[in-house]
Amino acid sequence: MSTSDVSVSLVKCGMGLIKLRVRELAAEKGWTLKEVSDRSGLPYSTLRNYAQAPSLKTLDYKALQKLARVFDVMIEEVVEVLED
């Protein structure tokens, strides 16, 4: 299975609940969520959902890769572990 069609279940990976640091990383760059959407190619509605969700159990691995790339950070810096 390729990473392009993988939806990662972080619970199964032992990470528990997570939150994506989309708003924080965008603020550090001085970008709006719309600008992150334009730069990453991810739909604005997806980014808004990631930014507003108090926690996530699953997410699209490709989206995570795109966010790390656009913010120029490691994937681990995009994810905040809320519960082990």
GROMACS elastic network, one bead per residue, 0.5 to 0.9 nm:
[ bonds ]
;  ai    aj funct       b0    kb
    1     4     6  0.84438   500
    1     5     6  0.73794   500
    1     6     6  0.72848   500
    2     5     6  0.59999   500
    2     6     6  0.66343   500
    3     6     6  0.50183   500
    3     7     6  0.82496   500
    3    61     6  0.68583   500
    3    62     6  0.68500   500
    4     7     6  0.87092   500
    4    60     6  0.89020   500
    4    61     6  0.75529   500
    4    62     6  0.58905   500
    5    60     6  0.82517   500
    5    61     6  0.81727   500
    5    62     6  0.77670   500
    6    60     6  0.66814   500
    6    61     6  0.61766   500
    6    62     6  0.76008   500
    7    58     6  0.70094   500
    7    59     6  0.58854   500
    7    61     6  0.57196   500
    7    62     6  0.81597   500
    8    11     6  0.87720   500
    8    12     6  0.84592   500
    8    13     6  0.82884   500
    8    57     6  0.89136   500
    8    58     6  0.58330   500
    8    59     6  0.58033   500
    8    60     6  0.60655   500
    8    61     6  0.58069   500
    9    12     6  0.54995   500
    9    13     6  0.65982   500
    9    15     6  0.89627   500
    9    57     6  0.63683   500
    9    59     6  0.68603   500
    9    60     6  0.87386   500
   10    14     6  0.64048   500
   10    15     6  0.53513   500
   10    16     6  0.62844   500
   10    17     6  0.73966   500
   10    18     6  0.78301   500
   10    56     6  0.85948   500
   10    57     6  0.59910   500
   10    58     6  0.57622   500
   10    59     6  0.78800   500
   11    14     6  0.52384   500
   11    15     6  0.53822   500
   11    17     6  0.67004   500
   11    18     6  0.88685   500
   11    57     6  0.59615   500
   11    58     6  0.73980   500
   11    84     6  0.86526   500
   12    15     6  0.74118   500
   12    16     6  0.78377   500
   13    16     6  0.78971   500
   14    84     6  0.69616   500
   15    18     6  0.73384   500
   15    57     6  0.89074   500
   15    81     6  0.67770   500
   15    82     6  0.86386   500
   15    83     6  0.72895   500
   15    84     6  0.54307   500
   16    56     6  0.88208   500
   16    57     6  0.69664   500
   16    81     6  0.72107   500
   16    82     6  0.72923   500
   16    83     6  0.52060   500
   17    55     6  0.59063   500
   17    56     6  0.57040   500
   17    57     6  0.53539   500
   17    58     6  0.85576   500
   17    80     6  0.87604   500
   17    81     6  0.62568   500
   17    82     6  0.54139   500
   17    83     6  0.51180   500
   17    84     6  0.69707   500
   18    54     6  0.84893   500
   18    55     6  0.53490   500
   18    56     6  0.53109   500
   18    57     6  0.65813   500
   18    58     6  0.85356   500
   18    79     6  0.65047   500
   18    80     6  0.55167   500
   18    82     6  0.51226   500
   18    83     6  0.70084   500
   18    84     6  0.89402   500
   19    22     6  0.88029   500
   19    50     6  0.76334   500
   19    51     6  0.81401   500
   19    53     6  0.72237   500
   19    54     6  0.65779   500
   19    56     6  0.59436   500
   19    57     6  0.87969   500
   19    78     6  0.84615   500
   19    79     6  0.58873   500
   19    80     6  0.50977   500
   19    81     6  0.64837   500
   19    82     6  0.68003   500
   20    23     6  0.82966   500
   20    50     6  0.62301   500
   20    51     6  0.66681   500
   20    53     6  0.83956   500
   20    55     6  0.80755   500
   20    56     6  0.81585   500
   20    64     6  0.87271   500
   20    77     6  0.89151   500
   20    78     6  0.56499   500
   20    80     6  0.60369   500
   20    81     6  0.87816   500
   21    24     6  0.53758   500
   21    25     6  0.60736   500
   21    26     6  0.84609   500
   21    50     6  0.84186   500
   21    51     6  0.71011   500
   21    77     6  0.78269   500
   21    78     6  0.52450   500
   21    79     6  0.60583   500
   21    80     6  0.66388   500
   22    25     6  0.53834   500
   22    26     6  0.60149   500
   22    27     6  0.85218   500
   22    33     6  0.79684   500
   22    36     6  0.86665   500
   22    47     6  0.73895   500
   22    48     6  0.87463   500
   22    50     6  0.70950   500
   22    51     6  0.55427   500
   22    67     6  0.79545   500
   22    78     6  0.69884   500
   22    79     6  0.88192   500
   23    26     6  0.50948   500
   23    27     6  0.60147   500
   23    28     6  0.86118   500
   23    31     6  0.89233   500
   23    32     6  0.81354   500
   23    33     6  0.72740   500
   23    50     6  0.89998   500
   23    51     6  0.58821   500
   23    52     6  0.88104   500
   24    27     6  0.51351   500
   24    28     6  0.62954   500
   24    29     6  0.88695   500
   25    28     6  0.50855   500
   25    29     6  0.65388   500
   25    30     6  0.86740   500
   25    31     6  0.85658   500
   25    71     6  0.68794   500
   25    78     6  0.77307   500
   26    29     6  0.52074   500
   26    30     6  0.60696   500
   26    32     6  0.62943   500
   26    33     6  0.68947   500
   26    35     6  0.85645   500
   26    36     6  0.69506   500
   26    71     6  0.76979   500
   27    31     6  0.58341   500
   27    32     6  0.72929   500
   28    31     6  0.76892   500
   29    32     6  0.89008   500
   29    71     6  0.78953   500
   31    34     6  0.78980   500
   31    35     6  0.57452   500
   31    36     6  0.66264   500
   32    35     6  0.51423   500
   32    36     6  0.64165   500
   32    37     6  0.86409   500
   33    37     6  0.60948   500
   33    38     6  0.86328   500
   33    44     6  0.68695   500
   33    47     6  0.67550   500
   33    48     6  0.70540   500
   33    51     6  0.86134   500
   34    38     6  0.62212   500
   34    39     6  0.86289   500
   34    43     6  0.88022   500
   34    44     6  0.59994   500
   34    47     6  0.85040   500
   34    48     6  0.89854   500
   35    38     6  0.50180   500
   35    39     6  0.60843   500
   35    40     6  0.84351   500
   35    44     6  0.89102   500
   36    39     6  0.51166   500
   36    40     6  0.58512   500
   36    41     6  0.80889   500
   36    42     6  0.79784   500
   36    44     6  0.81063   500
   36    47     6  0.80790   500
   36    67     6  0.81720   500
   36    70     6  0.75504   500
   36    71     6  0.86056   500
   37    40     6  0.52815   500
   37    41     6  0.55475   500
   37    42     6  0.50863   500
   37    43     6  0.58334   500
   37    44     6  0.52439   500
   37    45     6  0.88459   500
   37    46     6  0.87529   500
   37    47     6  0.69756   500
   38    41     6  0.55105   500
   38    42     6  0.73139   500
   38    43     6  0.82120   500
   38    44     6  0.81686   500
   39    42     6  0.81580   500
   39    70     6  0.65837   500
   40    43     6  0.86249   500
   40    63     6  0.85515   500
   40    66     6  0.58138   500
   40    67     6  0.64804   500
   40    69     6  0.79892   500
   40    70     6  0.58299   500
   41    44     6  0.87856   500
   41    66     6  0.79634   500
   42    45     6  0.84646   500
   42    46     6  0.68637   500
   42    47     6  0.70316   500
   42    63     6  0.69998   500
   42    66     6  0.78849   500
   42    67     6  0.85630   500
   43    46     6  0.53115   500
   43    47     6  0.65650   500
   43    48     6  0.87517   500
   44    47     6  0.51322   500
   44    48     6  0.60711   500
   44    49     6  0.85676   500
   45    48     6  0.50359   500
   45    49     6  0.61516   500
   45    50     6  0.86362   500
   46    49     6  0.50972   500
   46    50     6  0.62099   500
   46    51     6  0.85730   500
   47    50     6  0.50099   500
   47    51     6  0.60032   500
   47    52     6  0.84932   500
   48    51     6  0.50392   500
   48    52     6  0.60129   500
   48    53     6  0.83971   500
   49    52     6  0.51959   500
   49    53     6  0.58229   500
   50    53     6  0.54207   500
   50    54     6  0.85684   500
   50    55     6  0.85573   500
   50    56     6  0.80761   500
   50    59     6  0.89228   500
   51    54     6  0.81733   500
   52    55     6  0.86969   500
   53    56     6  0.67651   500
   55    82     6  0.74738   500
   56    59     6  0.72350   500
   59    62     6  0.88030   500
   59    63     6  0.76743   500
   59    64     6  0.76522   500
   60    63     6  0.53103   500
   60    64     6  0.65149   500
   60    65     6  0.88861   500
   61    64     6  0.50006   500
   61    65     6  0.62434   500
   61    66     6  0.86700   500
   62    66     6  0.61654   500
   62    67     6  0.86223   500
   63    66     6  0.50601   500
   63    67     6  0.61810   500
   63    68     6  0.86351   500
   64    67     6  0.51683   500
   64    68     6  0.62327   500
   64    69     6  0.85938   500
   64    75     6  0.67378   500
   64    78     6  0.75303   500
   64    79     6  0.85824   500
   65    68     6  0.51826   500
   65    69     6  0.61330   500
   65    70     6  0.86607   500
   65    74     6  0.87654   500
   65    75     6  0.65742   500
   66    69     6  0.50563   500
   66    70     6  0.60987   500
   66    71     6  0.85523   500
   67    70     6  0.52020   500
   67    71     6  0.60960   500
   67    72     6  0.82176   500
   67    73     6  0.84497   500
   67    75     6  0.79359   500
   67    78     6  0.73219   500
   68    71     6  0.53034   500
   68    72     6  0.57342   500
   68    73     6  0.50914   500
   68    74     6  0.57477   500
   68    75     6  0.51981   500
   68    76     6  0.84460   500
   68    77     6  0.77051   500
   68    78     6  0.63569   500
   69    73     6  0.65125   500
   69    74     6  0.78758   500
   69    75     6  0.83341   500
   70    73     6  0.79710   500
   71    74     6  0.87312   500
   71    78     6  0.86167   500
   73    76     6  0.80886   500
   73    77     6  0.62589   500
   73    78     6  0.74652   500
   74    77     6  0.54349   500
   74    78     6  0.71817   500
   75    78     6  0.53737   500
   75    79     6  0.68774   500
   76    79     6  0.54267   500
   76    80     6  0.78211   500
   77    80     6  0.74006   500
   81    84     6  0.71243   500
